[in-house]
Amino acid sequence: MLYLSQFFREVNDFELMYPMGIRVEQGADMCSLQKTVCRGGAMKNKKFACYCCDIHRDDLIIPNNVPCTDCTRLSLTNHCYHRAVCNDNWRAWLEKERALLVESYPHLLLMPFEQR
């Protein structure tokens, strides 16, 4: 415990030196990322095909009634299975999650957040 308390004391001192915030990046491969967020991966085992959006695996096998703009532009006559990566509901959920995080960690207000 003594070692961890010293470590966190040093981290806190470091954060005080940089009041505008610090950025920490951790590189990871796709497998690690999928395990971290519990999404994406083998469709036999996971309900969501992608780690960053809300596309359910059952929706991936249903062709679109109307081809997407790319399929139309390319004059593709086979079935179109293209899906939007996210939708308004997903974005609203992310914004709600961010608001909850900001309540707990006010320093996140210093981080840029682009709203469209």
Phi and psi restraints in degrees (range 20) as a CNS / XPLOR table:
assign (resid 1 and name C) (resid 2 and name N)
       (resid 2 and name CA) (resid 2 and name C) 1.0 -59.2 20.0 2
assign (resid 2 and name N) (resid 2 and name CA)
       (resid 2 and name C) (resid 3 and name N) 1.0 -40.0 20.0 2
assign (resid 2 and name C) (resid 3 and name N)
       (resid 3 and name CA) (resid 3 and name C) 1.0 -66.4 20.0 2
assign (resid 3 and name N) (resid 3 and name CA)
       (resid 3 and name C) (resid 4 and name N) 1.0 -41.1 20.0 2
assign (resid 3 and name C) (resid 4 and name N)
       (resid 4 and name CA) (resid 4 and name C) 1.0 -67.9 20.0 2
assign (resid 4 and name N) (resid 4 and name CA)
       (resid 4 and name C) (resid 5 and name N) 1.0 -39.7 20.0 2
assign (resid 4 and name C) (resid 5 and name N)
       (resid 5 and name CA) (resid 5 and name C) 1.0 -62.9 20.0 2
assign (resid 5 and name N) (resid 5 and name CA)
       (resid 5 and name C) (resid 6 and name N) 1.0 -39.1 20.0 2
assign (resid 5 and name C) (resid 6 and name N)
       (resid 6 and name CA) (resid 6 and name C) 1.0 -64.8 20.0 2
assign (resid 6 and name N) (resid 6 and name CA)
       (resid 6 and name C) (resid 7 and name N) 1.0 -41.8 20.0 2
assign (resid 6 and name C) (resid 7 and name N)
       (resid 7 and name CA) (resid 7 and name C) 1.0 -60.0 20.0 2
assign (resid 7 and name N) (resid 7 and name CA)
       (resid 7 and name C) (resid 8 and name N) 1.0 -49.1 20.0 2
assign (resid 7 and name C) (resid 8 and name N)
       (resid 8 and name CA) (resid 8 and name C) 1.0 -70.0 20.0 2
assign (resid 8 and name N) (resid 8 and name CA)
       (resid 8 and name C) (resid 9 and name N) 1.0 -30.1 20.0 2
assign (resid 8 and name C) (resid 9 and name N)
       (resid 9 and name CA) (resid 9 and name C) 1.0 -63.7 20.0 2
assign (resid 9 and name N) (resid 9 and name CA)
       (resid 9 and name C) (resid 10 and name N) 1.0 -41.9 20.0 2
assign (resid 9 and name C) (resid 10 and name N)
       (resid 10 and name CA) (resid 10 and name C) 1.0 -67.6 20.0 2
assign (resid 10 and name N) (resid 10 and name CA)
       (resid 10 and name C) (resid 11 and name N) 1.0 -38.1 20.0 2
assign (resid 10 and name C) (resid 11 and name N)
       (resid 11 and name CA) (resid 11 and name C) 1.0 -63.7 20.0 2
assign (resid 11 and name N) (resid 11 and name CA)
       (resid 11 and name C) (resid 12 and name N) 1.0 -43.7 20.0 2
assign (resid 11 and name C) (resid 12 and name N)
       (resid 12 and name CA) (resid 12 and name C) 1.0 -62.7 20.0 2
assign (resid 12 and name N) (resid 12 and name CA)
       (resid 12 and name C) (resid 13 and name N) 1.0 -41.9 20.0 2
assign (resid 12 and name C) (resid 13 and name N)
       (resid 13 and name CA) (resid 13 and name C) 1.0 -62.2 20.0 2
assign (resid 13 and name N) (resid 13 and name CA)
       (resid 13 and name C) (resid 14 and name N) 1.0 -41.1 20.0 2
assign (resid 13 and name C) (resid 14 and name N)
       (resid 14 and name CA) (resid 14 and name C) 1.0 -61.9 20.0 2
assign (resid 14 and name N) (resid 14 and name CA)
       (resid 14 and name C) (resid 15 and name N) 1.0 -42.5 20.0 2
assign (resid 14 and name C) (resid 15 and name N)
       (resid 15 and name CA) (resid 15 and name C) 1.0 -64.7 20.0 2
assign (resid 15 and name N) (resid 15 and name CA)
       (resid 15 and name C) (resid 16 and name N) 1.0 -34.1 20.0 2
assign (resid 15 and name C) (resid 16 and name N)
       (resid 16 and name CA) (resid 16 and name C) 1.0 -66.6 20.0 2
assign (resid 16 and name N) (resid 16 and name CA)
       (resid 16 and name C) (resid 17 and name N) 1.0 -30.2 20.0 2
assign (resid 16 and name C) (resid 17 and name N)
       (resid 17 and name CA) (resid 17 and name C) 1.0 -71.4 20.0 2
assign (resid 17 and name N) (resid 17 and name CA)
       (resid 17 and name C) (resid 18 and name N) 1.0 -21.4 20.0 2
assign (resid 17 and name C) (resid 18 and name N)
       (resid 18 and name CA) (resid 18 and name C) 1.0 -126.2 20.0 2
assign (resid 18 and name N) (resid 18 and name CA)
       (resid 18 and name C) (resid 19 and name N) 1.0 76.6 20.0 2
assign (resid 18 and name C) (resid 19 and name N)
       (resid 19 and name CA) (resid 19 and name C) 1.0 -64.6 20.0 2
assign (resid 19 and name N) (resid 19 and name CA)
       (resid 19 and name C) (resid 20 and name N) 1.0 -18.6 20.0 2
assign (resid 19 and name C) (resid 20 and name N)
       (resid 20 and name CA) (resid 20 and name C) 1.0 -80.6 20.0 2
assign (resid 20 and name N) (resid 20 and name CA)
       (resid 20 and name C) (resid 21 and name N) 1.0 -0.2 20.0 2
assign (resid 20 and name C) (resid 21 and name N)
       (resid 21 and name CA) (resid 21 and name C) 1.0 101.7 20.0 2
assign (resid 21 and name N) (resid 21 and name CA)
       (resid 21 and name C) (resid 22 and name N) 1.0 159.9 20.0 2
assign (resid 21 and name C) (resid 22 and name N)
       (resid 22 and name CA) (resid 22 and name C) 1.0 -124.0 20.0 2
assign (resid 22 and name N) (resid 22 and name CA)
       (resid 22 and name C) (resid 23 and name N) 1.0 151.7 20.0 2
assign (resid 22 and name C) (resid 23 and name N)
       (resid 23 and name CA) (resid 23 and name C) 1.0 -113.1 20.0 2
assign (resid 23 and name N) (resid 23 and name CA)
       (resid 23 and name C) (resid 24 and name N) 1.0 132.2 20.0 2
assign (resid 23 and name C) (resid 24 and name N)
       (resid 24 and name CA) (resid 24 and name C) 1.0 -121.5 20.0 2
assign (resid 24 and name N) (resid 24 and name CA)
       (resid 24 and name C) (resid 25 and name N) 1.0 129.1 20.0 2
assign (resid 24 and name C) (resid 25 and name N)
       (resid 25 and name CA) (resid 25 and name C) 1.0 -118.0 20.0 2
assign (resid 25 and name N) (resid 25 and name CA)
       (resid 25 and name C) (resid 26 and name N) 1.0 142.3 20.0 2
assign (resid 25 and name C) (resid 26 and name N)
       (resid 26 and name CA) (resid 26 and name C) 1.0 -129.2 20.0 2
assign (resid 26 and name N) (resid 26 and name CA)
       (resid 26 and name C) (resid 27 and name N) 1.0 117.3 20.0 2
assign (resid 26 and name C) (resid 27 and name N)
       (resid 27 and name CA) (resid 27 and name C) 1.0 -72.9 20.0 2
assign (resid 27 and name N) (resid 27 and name CA)
       (resid 27 and name C) (resid 28 and name N) 1.0 144.2 20.0 2
assign (resid 27 and name C) (resid 28 and name N)
       (resid 28 and name CA) (resid 28 and name C) 1.0 -152.5 20.0 2
assign (resid 28 and name N) (resid 28 and name CA)
       (resid 28 and name C) (resid 29 and name N) 1.0 152.4 20.0 2
assign (resid 28 and name C) (resid 29 and name N)
       (resid 29 and name CA) (resid 29 and name C) 1.0 -84.1 20.0 2
assign (resid 29 and name N) (resid 29 and name CA)
       (resid 29 and name C) (resid 30 and name N) 1.0 172.2 20.0 2
assign (resid 29 and name C) (resid 30 and name N)
       (resid 30 and name CA) (resid 30 and name C) 1.0 -61.3 20.0 2
assign (resid 30 and name N) (resid 30 and name CA)
       (resid 30 and name C) (resid 31 and name N) 1.0 -39.4 20.0 2
assign (resid 30 and name C) (resid 31 and name N)
       (resid 31 and name CA) (resid 31 and name C) 1.0 -60.7 20.0 2
assign (resid 31 and name N) (resid 31 and name CA)
       (resid 31 and name C) (resid 32 and name N) 1.0 -45.3 20.0 2
assign (resid 31 and name C) (resid 32 and name N)
       (resid 32 and name CA) (resid 32 and name C) 1.0 -62.9 20.0 2
assign (resid 32 and name N) (resid 32 and name CA)
       (resid 32 and name C) (resid 33 and name N) 1.0 -42.8 20.0 2
assign (resid 32 and name C) (resid 33 and name N)
       (resid 33 and name CA) (resid 33 and name C) 1.0 -62.5 20.0 2
assign (resid 33 and name N) (resid 33 and name CA)
       (resid 33 and name C) (resid 34 and name N) 1.0 -44.8 20.0 2
assign (resid 33 and name C) (resid 34 and name N)
       (resid 34 and name CA) (resid 34 and name C) 1.0 -63.4 20.0 2
assign (resid 34 and name N) (resid 34 and name CA)
       (resid 34 and name C) (resid 35 and name N) 1.0 -38.1 20.0 2
assign (resid 34 and name C) (resid 35 and name N)
       (resid 35 and name CA) (resid 35 and name C) 1.0 -69.5 20.0 2
assign (resid 35 and name N) (resid 35 and name CA)
       (resid 35 and name C) (resid 36 and name N) 1.0 -35.3 20.0 2
assign (resid 35 and name C) (resid 36 and name N)
       (resid 36 and name CA) (resid 36 and name C) 1.0 -64.9 20.0 2
assign (resid 36 and name N) (resid 36 and name CA)
       (resid 36 and name C) (resid 37 and name N) 1.0 -43.4 20.0 2
assign (resid 36 and name C) (resid 37 and name N)
       (resid 37 and name CA) (resid 37 and name C) 1.0 -96.9 20.0 2
assign (resid 37 and name N) (resid 37 and name CA)
       (resid 37 and name C) (resid 38 and name N) 1.0 -0.1 20.0 2
assign (resid 37 and name C) (resid 38 and name N)
       (resid 38 and name CA) (resid 38 and name C) 1.0 56.9 20.0 2
assign (resid 38 and name N) (resid 38 and name CA)
       (resid 38 and name C) (resid 39 and name N) 1.0 39.4 20.0 2
assign (resid 38 and name C) (resid 39 and name N)
       (resid 39 and name CA) (resid 39 and name C) 1.0 -144.0 20.0 2
assign (resid 39 and name N) (resid 39 and name CA)
       (resid 39 and name C) (resid 40 and name N) 1.0 154.6 20.0 2
assign (resid 39 and name C) (resid 40 and name N)
       (resid 40 and name CA) (resid 40 and name C) 1.0 80.6 20.0 2
assign (resid 40 and name N) (resid 40 and name CA)
       (resid 40 and name C) (resid 41 and name N) 1.0 168.5 20.0 2
assign (resid 40 and name C) (resid 41 and name N)
       (resid 41 and name CA) (resid 41 and name C) 1.0 110.4 20.0 2
assign (resid 41 and name N) (resid 41 and name CA)
       (resid 41 and name C) (resid 42 and name N) 1.0 -151.5 20.0 2
assign (resid 41 and name C) (resid 42 and name N)
       (resid 42 and name CA) (resid 42 and name C) 1.0 -64.7 20.0 2
assign (resid 42 and name N) (resid 42 and name CA)
       (resid 42 and name C) (resid 43 and name N) 1.0 126.3 20.0 2
assign (resid 42 and name C) (resid 43 and name N)
       (resid 43 and name CA) (resid 43 and name C) 1.0 -70.8 20.0 2
assign (resid 43 and name N) (resid 43 and name CA)
       (resid 43 and name C) (resid 44 and name N) 1.0 -17.1 20.0 2
assign (resid 43 and name C) (resid 44 and name N)
       (resid 44 and name CA) (resid 44 and name C) 1.0 -70.1 20.0 2
assign (resid 44 and name N) (resid 44 and name CA)
       (resid 44 and name C) (resid 45 and name N) 1.0 -27.9 20.0 2
assign (resid 44 and name C) (resid 45 and name N)
       (resid 45 and name CA) (resid 45 and name C) 1.0 -106.7 20.0 2
assign (resid 45 and name N) (resid 45 and name CA)
       (resid 45 and name C) (resid 46 and name N) 1.0 -22.1 20.0 2
assign (resid 45 and name C) (resid 46 and name N)
       (resid 46 and name CA) (resid 46 and name C) 1.0 -114.2 20.0 2
assign (resid 46 and name N) (resid 46 and name CA)
       (resid 46 and name C) (resid 47 and name N) 1.0 145.7 20.0 2
assign (resid 46 and name C) (resid 47 and name N)
       (resid 47 and name CA) (resid 47 and name C) 1.0 -84.7 20.0 2
assign (resid 47 and name N) (resid 47 and name CA)
       (resid 47 and name C) (resid 48 and name N) 1.0 -24.1 20.0 2
assign (resid 47 and name C) (resid 48 and name N)
       (resid 48 and name CA) (resid 48 and name C) 1.0 -115.2 20.0 2
assign (resid 48 and name N) (resid 48 and name CA)
       (resid 48 and name C) (resid 49 and name N) 1.0 128.9 20.0 2
assign (resid 48 and name C) (resid 49 and name N)
       (resid 49 and name CA) (resid 49 and name C) 1.0 -70.2 20.0 2
assign (resid 49 and name N) (resid 49 and name CA)
       (resid 49 and name C) (resid 50 and name N) 1.0 -32.7 20.0 2
assign (resid 49 and name C) (resid 50 and name N)
       (resid 50 and name CA) (resid 50 and name C) 1.0 -118.2 20.0 2
assign (resid 50 and name N) (resid 50 and name CA)
       (resid 50 and name C) (resid 51 and name N) 1.0 145.4 20.0 2
assign (resid 50 and name C) (resid 51 and name N)
       (resid 51 and name CA) (resid 51 and name C) 1.0 -75.8 20.0 2
assign (resid 51 and name N) (resid 51 and name CA)
       (resid 51 and name C) (resid 52 and name N) 1.0 -15.5 20.0 2
assign (resid 51 and name C) (resid 52 and name N)
       (resid 52 and name CA) (resid 52 and name C) 1.0 -119.7 20.0 2
assign (resid 52 and name N) (resid 52 and name CA)
       (resid 52 and name C) (resid 53 and name N) 1.0 8.9 20.0 2
assign (resid 52 and name C) (resid 53 and name N)
       (resid 53 and name CA) (resid 53 and name C) 1.0 -143.9 20.0 2
assign (resid 53 and name N) (resid 53 and name CA)
       (resid 53 and name C) (resid 54 and name N) 1.0 178.5 20.0 2
assign (resid 53 and name C) (resid 54 and name N)
       (resid 54 and name CA) (resid 54 and name C) 1.0 -106.4 20.0 2
assign (resid 54 and name N) (resid 54 and name CA)
       (resid 54 and name C) (resid 55 and name N) 1.0 32.4 20.0 2
assign (resid 54 and name C) (resid 55 and name N)
       (resid 55 and name CA) (resid 55 and name C) 1.0 -80.5 20.0 2
assign (resid 55 and name N) (resid 55 and name CA)
       (resid 55 and name C) (resid 56 and name N) 1.0 118.2 20.0 2
assign (resid 55 and name C) (resid 56 and name N)
       (resid 56 and name CA) (resid 56 and name C) 1.0 -80.8 20.0 2
assign (resid 56 and name N) (resid 56 and name CA)
       (resid 56 and name C) (resid 57 and name N) 1.0 146.5 20.0 2
assign (resid 56 and name C) (resid 57 and name N)
       (resid 57 and name CA) (resid 57 and name C) 1.0 -60.6 20.0 2
assign (resid 57 and name N) (resid 57 and name CA)
       (resid 57 and name C) (resid 58 and name N) 1.0 -31.9 20.0 2
assign (resid 57 and name C) (resid 58 and name N)
       (resid 58 and name CA) (resid 58 and name C) 1.0 -69.5 20.0 2
assign (resid 58 and name N) (resid 58 and name CA)
       (resid 58 and name C) (resid 59 and name N) 1.0 -25.0 20.0 2
assign (resid 58 and name C) (resid 59 and name N)
       (resid 59 and name CA) (resid 59 and name C) 1.0 -78.7 20.0 2
assign (resid 59 and name N) (resid 59 and name CA)
       (resid 59 and name C) (resid 60 and name N) 1.0 -18.0 20.0 2
assign (resid 59 and name C) (resid 60 and name N)
       (resid 60 and name CA) (resid 60 and name C) 1.0 -72.5 20.0 2
assign (resid 60 and name N) (resid 60 and name CA)
       (resid 60 and name C) (resid 61 and name N) 1.0 -22.1 20.0 2
assign (resid 60 and name C) (resid 61 and name N)
       (resid 61 and name CA) (resid 61 and name C) 1.0 -93.9 20.0 2
assign (resid 61 and name N) (resid 61 and name CA)
       (resid 61 and name C) (resid 62 and name N) 1.0 1.1 20.0 2
assign (resid 61 and name C) (resid 62 and name N)
       (resid 62 and name CA) (resid 62 and name C) 1.0 -100.5 20.0 2
assign (resid 62 and name N) (resid 62 and name CA)
       (resid 62 and name C) (resid 63 and name N) 1.0 118.5 20.0 2
assign (resid 62 and name C) (resid 63 and name N)
       (resid 63 and name CA) (resid 63 and name C) 1.0 -70.4 20.0 2
assign (resid 63 and name N) (resid 63 and name CA)
       (resid 63 and name C) (resid 64 and name N) 1.0 152.6 20.0 2
assign (resid 63 and name C) (resid 64 and name N)
       (resid 64 and name CA) (resid 64 and name C) 1.0 -69.7 20.0 2
assign (resid 64 and name N) (resid 64 and name CA)
       (resid 64 and name C) (resid 65 and name N) 1.0 145.9 20.0 2
assign (resid 64 and name C) (resid 65 and name N)
       (resid 65 and name CA) (resid 65 and name C) 1.0 -67.8 20.0 2
assign (resid 65 and name N) (resid 65 and name CA)
       (resid 65 and name C) (resid 66 and name N) 1.0 -37.1 20.0 2
assign (resid 65 and name C) (resid 66 and name N)
       (resid 66 and name CA) (resid 66 and name C) 1.0 -120.5 20.0 2
assign (resid 66 and name N) (resid 66 and name CA)
       (resid 66 and name C) (resid 67 and name N) 1.0 127.9 20.0 2
assign (resid 66 and name C) (resid 67 and name N)
       (resid 67 and name CA) (resid 67 and name C) 1.0 -59.8 20.0 2
assign (resid 67 and name N) (resid 67 and name CA)
       (resid 67 and name C) (resid 68 and name N) 1.0 149.7 20.0 2
assign (resid 67 and name C) (resid 68 and name N)
       (resid 68 and name CA) (resid 68 and name C) 1.0 -68.7 20.0 2
assign (resid 68 and name N) (resid 68 and name CA)
       (resid 68 and name C) (resid 69 and name N) 1.0 171.9 20.0 2
assign (resid 68 and name C) (resid 69 and name N)
       (resid 69 and name CA) (resid 69 and name C) 1.0 -64.3 20.0 2
assign (resid 69 and name N) (resid 69 and name CA)
       (resid 69 and name C) (resid 70 and name N) 1.0 -34.8 20.0 2
assign (resid 69 and name C) (resid 70 and name N)
       (resid 70 and name CA) (resid 70 and name C) 1.0 -67.3 20.0 2
assign (resid 70 and name N) (resid 70 and name CA)
       (resid 70 and name C) (resid 71 and name N) 1.0 -44.4 20.0 2
assign (resid 70 and name C) (resid 71 and name N)
       (resid 71 and name CA) (resid 71 and name C) 1.0 -64.1 20.0 2
assign (resid 71 and name N) (resid 71 and name CA)
       (resid 71 and name C) (resid 72 and name N) 1.0 -38.2 20.0 2
assign (resid 71 and name C) (resid 72 and name N)
       (resid 72 and name CA) (resid 72 and name C) 1.0 -65.9 20.0 2
assign (resid 72 and name N) (resid 72 and name CA)
       (resid 72 and name C) (resid 73 and name N) 1.0 -45.4 20.0 2
assign (resid 72 and name C) (resid 73 and name N)
       (resid 73 and name CA) (resid 73 and name C) 1.0 -61.4 20.0 2
assign (resid 73 and name N) (resid 73 and name CA)
       (resid 73 and name C) (resid 74 and name N) 1.0 -37.3 20.0 2
assign (resid 73 and name C) (resid 74 and name N)
       (resid 74 and name CA) (resid 74 and name C) 1.0 -88.8 20.0 2
assign (resid 74 and name N) (resid 74 and name CA)
       (resid 74 and name C) (resid 75 and name N) 1.0 1.3 20.0 2
assign (resid 74 and name C) (resid 75 and name N)
       (resid 75 and name CA) (resid 75 and name C) 1.0 56.7 20.0 2
assign (resid 75 and name N) (resid 75 and name CA)
       (resid 75 and name C) (resid 76 and name N) 1.0 40.8 20.0 2
assign (resid 75 and name C) (resid 76 and name N)
       (resid 76 and name CA) (resid 76 and name C) 1.0 -81.0 20.0 2
assign (resid 76 and name N) (resid 76 and name CA)
       (resid 76 and name C) (resid 77 and name N) 1.0 128.6 20.0 2
assign (resid 76 and name C) (resid 77 and name N)
       (resid 77 and name CA) (resid 77 and name C) 1.0 -98.7 20.0 2
assign (resid 77 and name N) (resid 77 and name CA)
       (resid 77 and name C) (resid 78 and name N) 1.0 -12.1 20.0 2
assign (resid 77 and name C) (resid 78 and name N)
       (resid 78 and name CA) (resid 78 and name C) 1.0 -76.1 20.0 2
assign (resid 78 and name N) (resid 78 and name CA)
       (resid 78 and name C) (resid 79 and name N) 1.0 176.5 20.0 2
assign (resid 78 and name C) (resid 79 and name N)
       (resid 79 and name CA) (resid 79 and name C) 1.0 -64.8 20.0 2
assign (resid 79 and name N) (resid 79 and name CA)
       (resid 79 and name C) (resid 80 and name N) 1.0 142.7 20.0 2
assign (resid 79 and name C) (resid 80 and name N)
       (resid 80 and name CA) (resid 80 and name C) 1.0 -101.8 20.0 2
assign (resid 80 and name N) (resid 80 and name CA)
       (resid 80 and name C) (resid 81 and name N) 1.0 123.9 20.0 2
assign (resid 80 and name C) (resid 81 and name N)
       (resid 81 and name CA) (resid 81 and name C) 1.0 -113.8 20.0 2
assign (resid 81 and name N) (resid 81 and name CA)
       (resid 81 and name C) (resid 82 and name N) 1.0 9.8 20.0 2
assign (resid 81 and name C) (resid 82 and name N)
       (resid 82 and name CA) (resid 82 and name C) 1.0 -66.8 20.0 2
assign (resid 82 and name N) (resid 82 and name CA)
       (resid 82 and name C) (resid 83 and name N) 1.0 141.1 20.0 2
assign (resid 82 and name C) (resid 83 and name N)
       (resid 83 and name CA) (resid 83 and name C) 1.0 -129.7 20.0 2
assign (resid 83 and name N) (resid 83 and name CA)
       (resid 83 and name C) (resid 84 and name N) 1.0 151.7 20.0 2
assign (resid 83 and name C) (resid 84 and name N)
       (resid 84 and name CA) (resid 84 and name C) 1.0 -68.3 20.0 2
assign (resid 84 and name N) (resid 84 and name CA)
       (resid 84 and name C) (resid 85 and name N) 1.0 144.9 20.0 2
assign (resid 84 and name C) (resid 85 and name N)
       (resid 85 and name CA) (resid 85 and name C) 1.0 -70.5 20.0 2
assign (resid 85 and name N) (resid 85 and name CA)
       (resid 85 and name C) (resid 86 and name N) 1.0 -36.9 20.0 2
assign (resid 85 and name C) (resid 86 and name N)
       (resid 86 and name CA) (resid 86 and name C) 1.0 -146.4 20.0 2
assign (resid 86 and name N) (resid 86 and name CA)
       (resid 86 and name C) (resid 87 and name N) 1.0 168.7 20.0 2
assign (resid 86 and name C) (resid 87 and name N)
       (resid 87 and name CA) (resid 87 and name C) 1.0 -135.7 20.0 2
assign (resid 87 and name N) (resid 87 and name CA)
       (resid 87 and name C) (resid 88 and name N) 1.0 -177.3 20.0 2
assign (resid 87 and name C) (resid 88 and name N)
       (resid 88 and name CA) (resid 88 and name C) 1.0 -63.0 20.0 2
assign (resid 88 and name N) (resid 88 and name CA)
       (resid 88 and name C) (resid 89 and name N) 1.0 -36.1 20.0 2
assign (resid 88 and name C) (resid 89 and name N)
       (resid 89 and name CA) (resid 89 and name C) 1.0 -63.8 20.0 2
assign (resid 89 and name N) (resid 89 and name CA)
       (resid 89 and name C) (resid 90 and name N) 1.0 -42.7 20.0 2
assign (resid 89 and name C) (resid 90 and name N)
       (resid 90 and name CA) (resid 90 and name C) 1.0 -64.4 20.0 2
assign (resid 90 and name N) (resid 90 and name CA)
       (resid 90 and name C) (resid 91 and name N) 1.0 -44.3 20.0 2
assign (resid 90 and name C) (resid 91 and name N)
       (resid 91 and name CA) (resid 91 and name C) 1.0 -63.5 20.0 2
assign (resid 91 and name N) (resid 91 and name CA)
       (resid 91 and name C) (resid 92 and name N) 1.0 -41.1 20.0 2
assign (resid 91 and name C) (resid 92 and name N)
       (resid 92 and name CA) (resid 92 and name C) 1.0 -61.8 20.0 2
assign (resid 92 and name N) (resid 92 and name CA)
       (resid 92 and name C) (resid 93 and name N) 1.0 -40.2 20.0 2
assign (resid 92 and name C) (resid 93 and name N)
       (resid 93 and name CA) (resid 93 and name C) 1.0 -63.6 20.0 2
assign (resid 93 and name N) (resid 93 and name CA)
       (resid 93 and name C) (resid 94 and name N) 1.0 -42.9 20.0 2
assign (resid 93 and name C) (resid 94 and name N)
       (resid 94 and name CA) (resid 94 and name C) 1.0 -63.5 20.0 2
assign (resid 94 and name N) (resid 94 and name CA)
       (resid 94 and name C) (resid 95 and name N) 1.0 -40.0 20.0 2
assign (resid 94 and name C) (resid 95 and name N)
       (resid 95 and name CA) (resid 95 and name C) 1.0 -66.2 20.0 2
assign (resid 95 and name N) (resid 95 and name CA)
       (resid 95 and name C) (resid 96 and name N) 1.0 -37.1 20.0 2
assign (resid 95 and name C) (resid 96 and name N)
       (resid 96 and name CA) (resid 96 and name C) 1.0 -65.5 20.0 2
assign (resid 96 and name N) (resid 96 and name CA)
       (resid 96 and name C) (resid 97 and name N) 1.0 -42.5 20.0 2
assign (resid 96 and name C) (resid 97 and name N)
       (resid 97 and name CA) (resid 97 and name C) 1.0 -61.4 20.0 2
assign (resid 97 and name N) (resid 97 and name CA)
       (resid 97 and name C) (resid 98 and name N) 1.0 -41.9 20.0 2
assign (resid 97 and name C) (resid 98 and name N)
       (resid 98 and name CA) (resid 98 and name C) 1.0 -63.6 20.0 2
assign (resid 98 and name N) (resid 98 and name CA)
       (resid 98 and name C) (resid 99 and name N) 1.0 -42.3 20.0 2
assign (resid 98 and name C) (resid 99 and name N)
       (resid 99 and name CA) (resid 99 and name C) 1.0 -60.1 20.0 2
assign (resid 99 and name N) (resid 99 and name CA)
       (resid 99 and name C) (resid 100 and name N) 1.0 -40.6 20.0 2
assign (resid 99 and name C) (resid 100 and name N)
       (resid 100 and name CA) (resid 100 and name C) 1.0 -65.7 20.0 2
assign (resid 100 and name N) (resid 100 and name CA)
       (resid 100 and name C) (resid 101 and name N) 1.0 -40.2 20.0 2
assign (resid 100 and name C) (resid 101 and name N)
       (resid 101 and name CA) (resid 101 and name C) 1.0 -65.0 20.0 2
assign (resid 101 and name N) (resid 101 and name CA)
       (resid 101 and name C) (resid 102 and name N) 1.0 -39.4 20.0 2
assign (resid 101 and name C) (resid 102 and name N)
       (resid 102 and name CA) (resid 102 and name C) 1.0 -64.7 20.0 2
assign (resid 102 and name N) (resid 102 and name CA)
       (resid 102 and name C) (resid 103 and name N) 1.0 -34.4 20.0 2
assign (resid 102 and name C) (resid 103 and name N)
       (resid 103 and name CA) (resid 103 and name C) 1.0 -60.7 20.0 2
assign (resid 103 and name N) (resid 103 and name CA)
       (resid 103 and name C) (resid 104 and name N) 1.0 -40.9 20.0 2
assign (resid 103 and name C) (resid 104 and name N)
       (resid 104 and name CA) (resid 104 and name C) 1.0 -82.0 20.0 2
assign (resid 104 and name N) (resid 104 and name CA)
       (resid 104 and name C) (resid 105 and name N) 1.0 -32.0 20.0 2
assign (resid 104 and name C) (resid 105 and name N)
       (resid 105 and name CA) (resid 105 and name C) 1.0 -130.3 20.0 2
assign (resid 105 and name N) (resid 105 and name CA)
       (resid 105 and name C) (resid 106 and name N) 1.0 79.4 20.0 2
assign (resid 105 and name C) (resid 106 and name N)
       (resid 106 and name CA) (resid 106 and name C) 1.0 -57.5 20.0 2
assign (resid 106 and name N) (resid 106 and name CA)
       (resid 106 and name C) (resid 107 and name N) 1.0 -24.0 20.0 2
assign (resid 106 and name C) (resid 107 and name N)
       (resid 107 and name CA) (resid 107 and name C) 1.0 -63.4 20.0 2
assign (resid 107 and name N) (resid 107 and name CA)
       (resid 107 and name C) (resid 108 and name N) 1.0 -15.7 20.0 2
assign (resid 107 and name C) (resid 108 and name N)
       (resid 108 and name CA) (resid 108 and name C) 1.0 -66.2 20.0 2
assign (resid 108 and name N) (resid 108 and name CA)
       (resid 108 and name C) (resid 109 and name N) 1.0 -19.0 20.0 2
assign (resid 108 and name C) (resid 109 and name N)
       (resid 109 and name CA) (resid 109 and name C) 1.0 -63.7 20.0 2
assign (resid 109 and name N) (resid 109 and name CA)
       (resid 109 and name C) (resid 110 and name N) 1.0 -21.4 20.0 2
assign (resid 109 and name C) (resid 110 and name N)
       (resid 110 and name CA) (resid 110 and name C) 1.0 -77.1 20.0 2
assign (resid 110 and name N) (resid 110 and name CA)
       (resid 110 and name C) (resid 111 and name N) 1.0 -16.3 20.0 2
assign (resid 110 and name C) (resid 111 and name N)
       (resid 111 and name CA) (resid 111 and name C) 1.0 -83.5 20.0 2
assign (resid 111 and name N) (resid 111 and name CA)
       (resid 111 and name C) (resid 112 and name N) 1.0 139.4 20.0 2
assign (resid 111 and name C) (resid 112 and name N)
       (resid 112 and name CA) (resid 112 and name C) 1.0 -65.7 20.0 2
assign (resid 112 and name N) (resid 112 and name CA)
       (resid 112 and name C) (resid 113 and name N) 1.0 141.4 20.0 2
assign (resid 112 and name C) (resid 113 and name N)
       (resid 113 and name CA) (resid 113 and name C) 1.0 -140.6 20.0 2
assign (resid 113 and name N) (resid 113 and name CA)
       (resid 113 and name C) (resid 114 and name N) 1.0 116.0 20.0 2
assign (resid 113 and name C) (resid 114 and name N)
       (resid 114 and name CA) (resid 114 and name C) 1.0 -91.4 20.0 2
assign (resid 114 and name N) (resid 114 and name CA)
       (resid 114 and name C) (resid 115 and name N) 1.0 123.2 20.0 2
assign (resid 114 and name C) (resid 115 and name N)
       (resid 115 and name CA) (resid 115 and name C) 1.0 -108.8 20.0 2
assign (resid 115 and name N) (resid 115 and name CA)
       (resid 115 and name C) (resid 116 and name N) 1.0 134.3 20.0 2
